[in-house]
Amino acid sequence: MSPLLRYQRVLAAAAALVLLAGLAIAISSVLHIGGVIVEARRNAPNGSVTGIQYDFRLYSLLLLGALLAALRLITASAAPGLARGEGAAWRRALWATLALLAVTLPLIPIQVFGLAFALVSAVNLLGLVAARRSLIRA
């Protein structure tokens, strides 16, 4: 197998990993937002106009879900460029993955889903490192 073909396969595998991880966490983040809203409606006082008691806890949970979804959509959108060997796509996927790790690692002691997101991001980071080596050599 030629070195160029091997590097293209590494890039394609890394792009697939980035895309799948990105979409999986983005979908689970949207489900998180839905669950937060359902739980907020369930726990709202009877006299509430909107049916939801809006407070900082609700705000922060919604913001967390939106941030996780946005970061993963950025990562997933970089996958096609990564498969073509574009350095800009690699950098975009890298900073979004590192930002996701920065957000999810402190959540591990609070909520177990933080560990799942951090593990997926760590695997994603390994794929990006493998892709970077292929970008440099290609």
Protein Blocks (a to p, Z undefined) as FASTA:
>chain_A
ZZklmmmmmmmmmmmmmmmmmmmmmmmmmmmmmmmmmmmmmmpcfklmnlpacdfklmmm
mmmmmmmmmmmmmmmmmmmmmmnopaklmmmmmmmmmmmmmmmmmmmmmpmklmmmmmmm
mmmmmmmmmmmmmmmmZZ
